[in-house]
Amino acid sequence: MVRKIERDALESQLSGVQALIANMDPDDFVGRASLQYHQNQLGQEISKLASSITNIGSVVLSFEGGPVIGSRGIDTQFAATTLNTYQELISKQLAAMETGGLAQRGPVQSRSAGKLNITSLVHGSFGFQLEEESSDEPEFVDSAVKQSIAIVDDFISAFSSGSDQLYLNALSQVDRRVLISLQKFYNTLYKDSASLKIIEDDRDIVINQNAVLLAINRINDIEVQDTDISITGELLGLAPVQRRFDFRPSDGSPVISGQAGQQLSNDYLERLHSEARLPGRIYVAKMMRRVATRVGGSFNESYTLLDLTEPASLSLPDGP
């Protein structure tokens, strides 16, 4: 079970026990002792759960609105479409993380590796718990699938957020094919007048119907154009954890700042241990320039740093 659901259930039980204790007859010593023992047991379970580490990807998608019949059922076509689209999102994001970006067409190589299974139903509204297939090998860090789930959920949240800045940041980072599946996901929610609650181990994200409408307006209101460019200049800084970079073109153009690609960030961390300090050196930077144009004519421009190579003039071998 997703840890947050289990913790919320235990905390609800604990609140109920504490309320019973507070309203007990002061002379009911036996009953008080019994409830206090139960209270202590619940507290220990909550503490144990808080310290547990789960590195396997799991998430709950819980729906309300048009396709849901109380807590008894859900429209099968809606459920199949949304779950399949969410699976697409995870598989595409996983592939983008592993390859540094997806081709505009063709199969997604990590579709089977990012496979999620329905492991239980969640009631209250109507939800599905999804989990990746666990490996026999011990996981000491979050699996790539768990990381992909968190990133996809961040995108879903940001596109429906009341903050334009969160939305624009997400728009600059999302892979183009992930964006297509995100549009499909939100269109399904909108068409069926559904709302969504996403529950992870330590957070939940609520997407009501107003938020769905906001996301739909944003996604359907933009046209995204990606262009690969190469620029020679000085790498001023690269933060691999935050995945941010600053680059000064040699032609005197303004400094370019933006997002570093996942693969570049990973490579940079490895190279820190074997090479001289990268910032301050001259490179040919391969970047993706994204221009997102709104229907009204305004646009947002962003850059993603994909690769760094030495200029040919600097990498020629010394003469005899």
C-alpha positions in Angstrom: 0.0 0.0 0.0 1.2 3.5 -0.7 2.7 4.8 2.5 0.6 8.0 2.7 -2.7 6.1 2.6 -1.5 3.7 5.3 -0.3 6.6 7.5 -3.5 8.6 7.0 -5.5 5.6 8.1 -3.4 5.0 11.2 -3.5 8.7 12.1 -7.3 8.6 11.7 -7.5 5.7 14.1 -5.2 7.4 16.5 -7.4 10.6 16.5 -10.5 8.4 17.2 -8.8 6.6 20.2 -7.6 9.9 21.6 -11.1 11.4 21.4 -12.5 8.3 23.3 -9.8 8.7 26.0 -10.6 12.4 26.4 -14.4 11.7 26.9 -14.0 8.7 29.2 -15.4 8.4 32.7 -12.5 9.3 35.0 -13.2 6.2 37.1 -13.0 3.7 34.2 -9.4 2.7 34.8 -9.5 -0.6 32.9 -11.1 1.0 29.8 -8.6 3.9 29.9 -5.6 1.5 30.2 -6.8 -0.5 27.3 -7.3 2.5 25.1 -3.9 4.0 26.1 -2.2 0.7 25.2 -4.0 0.9 21.8 -2.9 4.5 21.4 0.7 3.6 22.1 0.6 0.8 19.6 -0.8 3.1 16.9 1.9 5.6 17.7 4.6 3.0 17.3 3.2 1.9 13.9 3.1 5.5 12.7 6.7 6.0 13.7 7.8 2.8 12.1 6.0 3.7 8.9 7.6 7.2 8.9 11.1 5.7 9.1 10.5 3.0 6.4 12.2 3.4 3.1 10.4 2.4 -0.1 12.4 2.6 -3.4 9.9 0.9 -5.6 7.5 3.0 -7.7 3.9 3.1 -6.5 1.1 5.6 -6.9 -2.7 5.8 -6.4 -4.9 7.5 -9.0 -8.3 8.2 -7.4 -11.2 9.6 -9.4 -14.4 11.5 -8.8 -17.0 13.1 -11.0 -18.9 12.0 -14.1 -17.4 8.5 -14.6 -17.5 7.4 -11.0 -20.5 5.8 -9.2 -19.9 6.7 -5.6 -17.4 4.2 -4.2 -19.0 1.3 -6.0 -17.7 1.6 -9.6 -16.2 3.5 -12.5 -16.9 3.6 -16.2 -14.7 1.0 -17.8 -13.8 2.9 -20.9 -12.7 6.0 -18.9 -10.7 3.9 -16.5 -9.0 2.0 -19.3 -8.1 5.2 -21.2 -6.8 7.1 -18.2 -4.7 4.2 -16.9 -3.3 3.5 -20.3 -2.4 7.1 -20.8 -0.8 7.4 -17.4 1.3 4.3 -18.3 2.3 6.0 -21.5 3.4 9.0 -19.5 5.6 6.9 -17.2 7.1 4.9 -20.0 7.9 8.0 -22.1 9.4 9.9 -19.2 11.5 6.9 -18.2 12.8 6.6 -21.8 13.5 10.3 -21.9 15.5 10.1 -18.7 17.5 7.1 -20.0 18.2 8.4 -23.5 18.3 12.2 -22.9 15.2 12.7 -25.1 12.8 10.8 -27.3 12.7 10.8 -31.0 9.7 12.5 -32.5 8.3 9.2 -33.8 8.9 5.5 -33.3 8.5 3.0 -30.5 9.3 3.9 -26.8 12.2 1.6 -25.8 11.4 1.6 -22.1 7.7 0.8 -22.3 8.2 -2.7 -20.8 10.7 -1.6 -18.2 8.3 1.1 -16.9 5.4 -1.3 -16.7 2.9 -0.7 -13.8 0.5 -3.2 -12.4 -2.9 -2.6 -10.7 -2.3 -4.1 -7.3 -5.5 -3.0 -5.4 -8.6 -0.8 -5.5 -8.9 2.2 -3.3 -12.3 3.2 -2.0 -13.7 6.5 -0.7 -14.0 7.8 -4.2 -12.8 5.2 -6.7 -9.1 4.6 -7.2 -6.4 2.3 -8.4 -3.1 1.5 -6.8 -0.3 1.1 -9.4 3.1 -0.5 -8.7 6.1 -1.4 -10.7 7.2 -5.0 -10.7 9.6 -5.5 -7.8 13.1 -6.8 -8.5 14.8 -9.6 -6.6 17.8 -7.3 -6.2 17.8 -4.9 -3.3 17.2 -1.2 -4.2 19.3 1.3 -2.3 18.1 4.3 -4.2 14.8 5.2 -5.8 14.1 3.1 -8.9 14.0 4.9 -12.2 10.3 4.1 -12.4 9.7 5.8 -9.0 11.6 8.9 -10.2 9.6 8.9 -13.4 6.3 8.8 -11.5 7.4 11.8 -9.4 8.4 13.8 -12.4 5.2 13.0 -14.3 3.1 13.9 -11.3 5.0 17.2 -11.0 4.1 17.9 -14.7 0.4 17.0 -14.1 0.4 19.3 -11.0 2.2 22.2 -12.7 0.1 22.3 -15.8 -3.0 22.7 -13.6 -1.4 25.0 -11.1 -2.6 28.5 -10.4 1.1 29.6 -10.8 2.0 30.6 -14.3 5.7 30.3 -13.3 5.3 26.6 -12.3 3.5 26.0 -15.5 6.2 27.7 -17.7 9.0 25.9 -15.9 7.3 22.5 -16.5 6.6 23.5 -20.2 10.4 24.2 -20.7 11.3 20.7 -19.2 8.7 18.3 -20.5 9.7 16.1 -23.4 7.6 16.8 -26.5 6.1 13.2 -26.6 5.4 13.3 -22.9 3.6 16.6 -23.6 1.4 14.8 -26.2 0.4 12.1 -23.7 -0.2 14.8 -21.0 -2.6 16.5 -23.4 -4.4 13.2 -24.0 -4.6 12.6 -20.2 -6.2 15.9 -19.5 -8.5 15.8 -22.5 -9.9 12.5 -21.1 -10.5 14.0 -17.7 -12.2 17.0 -19.2 -14.4 15.1 -21.6 -15.8 12.9 -18.8 -16.0 15.8 -16.2 -13.7 13.9 -13.9 -11.4 15.1 -11.1 -8.3 13.4 -9.9 -6.3 12.8 -6.7 -2.8 11.5 -7.1 -1.3 9.9 -3.9 2.3 9.1 -3.6 4.2 7.8 -0.5 4.6 11.3 1.0 2.3 13.7 -0.8 -1.0 14.0 -2.6 -2.0 16.2 -5.5 -5.6 17.2 -6.0 -6.8 18.1 -9.5 -10.3 19.4 -9.4 -12.4 20.2 -12.5 -11.5 23.8 -12.5 -7.8 22.8 -12.5 -8.5 20.4 -15.4 -10.1 23.2 -17.4 -7.1 25.4 -16.7 -4.7 22.7 -17.9 -6.8 22.1 -21.0 -6.8 25.8 -21.9 -3.0 25.9 -21.5 -2.2 22.8 -23.5 -4.6 23.5 -26.3 -3.6 27.2 -26.5 0.1 26.5 -27.4 2.1 25.3 -30.3 5.6 24.0 -29.4 8.5 24.1 -31.8 11.8 22.4 -30.8 15.1 23.2 -32.7 18.5 21.6 -32.1 21.3 24.2 -32.2 25.1 24.3 -31.6 26.8 27.3 -30.0 30.4 27.8 -29.1 31.1 29.6 -25.9 32.1 29.5 -22.2 30.4 27.3 -19.7 29.9 29.6 -16.8 28.3 27.0 -14.5 26.4 23.7 -14.3 24.5 22.5 -11.3 23.9 18.8 -12.0 21.5 18.2 -9.1 19.3 21.2 -9.8 20.0 20.6 -13.5 20.6 24.3 -14.3 23.3 25.8 -16.6 24.6 29.2 -17.6 26.5 29.6 -20.9 28.1 32.7 -22.5 28.3 32.5 -26.4 31.6 33.5 -27.9 29.8 35.9 -30.4 28.9 38.3 -27.6 25.2 37.3 -27.4 23.5 37.4 -24.0 24.2 34.6 -21.5 21.9 31.6 -22.1 20.5 30.0 -19.0 18.2 26.9 -18.8 17.8 23.3 -18.0 20.5 20.7 -18.3 19.4 17.4 -19.9 19.3 14.4 -17.5 22.0 12.4 -19.3 24.3 15.4 -19.4 23.8 15.9 -15.7 24.6 12.3 -14.9 27.7 12.4 -17.2 28.9 15.6 -15.5 28.8 14.0 -12.0 30.9 11.2 -13.3 33.4 13.5 -15.0 33.9 15.6 -11.9 35.9 12.8 -10.5 38.2 12.4 -13.5 38.5 15.7 -15.3 39.6 19.3 -14.6 36.9 21.7 -13.6 34.4 22.1 -16.4 33.1 25.6 -15.8 35.3 28.3 -17.4 36.2 26.2 -20.4 35.3 26.7 -24.0 32.8 24.2 -25.5 30.5 23.6 -28.4 27.2 23.3 -26.7 24.4 21.3 -28.3 21.1 22.7 -27.1 17.4 22.3 -27.7 15.7 25.6 -28.2 12.0 25.5 -27.4 9.6 28.1 -28.5 6.0 27.8 -27.1 3.7 30.1 -29.0 0.3 30.9 -27.7 -2.7 31.4 -29.9 -2.7 35.1 -29.1 0.8 35.5 -30.5 2.9 35.7 -27.3 5.6 33.1 -26.8 7.9 31.6 -24.2 11.5 30.6 -25.1 13.6 28.1 -23.2 16.8 26.1 -23.6 17.9 22.6 -22.7 21.6 21.8 -22.7 22.1 18.3 -24.3 25.9 17.9 -24.8 29.2 19.6 -24.5 32.2 18.9 -26.8 35.5 20.7 -27.2 35.8 22.9 -30.3 37.8 21.2 -33.1 40.5 23.9 -32.9 41.1 23.0 -29.2 41.0 19.2 -29.6 43.5 18.8 -32.4 46.6 16.7 -31.5 49.9 18.5 -31.0 52.2 18.6 -34.0 55.5 16.7 -34.2 
